[in-house]
Amino acid sequence: MGTCECARDTCQHYGPCKARGSEFHHKKPVGTGGSEELTNCQFLCKLCHQQAHSSGEGIGRL
């Protein structure tokens, strides 16, 4: 498995999250017309995936 693909800076010294990715996130939700294609997905760690859904904001690489 690869690393988290978020582009948000989690630390001013170390930059973006580098945790192991474990979940797919739809950049554009399927319910609003997003596709199931891999081009509409990001591979995220569990924490970044939860934050993406709770914040209501994109987290990069759109």
N, C-alpha and C positions, 0 to 999 in steps of 0.2 A: 504494500500500500504506500501511497505517496504522502506528502505533507499537505497541510491545510492550504487552500488556495485563496484565502481571504487576502485583501490588500490593505486592511486597516493596520495602522501602527499601534501595537499593543504596548510597546515600550520605547521610550525615546533613545535608549542605548542599543537595543537589539533589533528594532524594526518589527516587521510583520510576524504574526504567529507562525511558528514553525512546528507546531504539534502534528502528530500523525493524523491524517484525514481518515474519517470513518463513516461519514454520511454525505449523501448527495443533497444539494439544495437547488431548487429551481430558481433561477435569476428572475424570471417572470413567471408568477404562479400559473399553474395549469388552469385554475379556475377563472383567470382573467385573460385567457387566450395563449398562455405560454405552452410550448410544446414539451413532449417527453424526450426530445432529442438531446444528446450529450452537449450540443452547442448551447443549450439553455440550462446547463447544470454546472455547479461548482462542487468540488470535493472539499468538504470542511471537517474540522474537528468538531466534537460534540458541543463544546462551549461556544464556538463561533456560530454554529448552526442555530443554537438556542438564541443567541444574541441577534442574529439576523431576523428571526421571527418575532422577537419581543420588541425590537427597536422600531420596526416598520420601515427601516432604511435599508438600502442596498449596502453591501460591505465590500464593494470593489469588483473589478474585472467584469463589468457589465457590457 
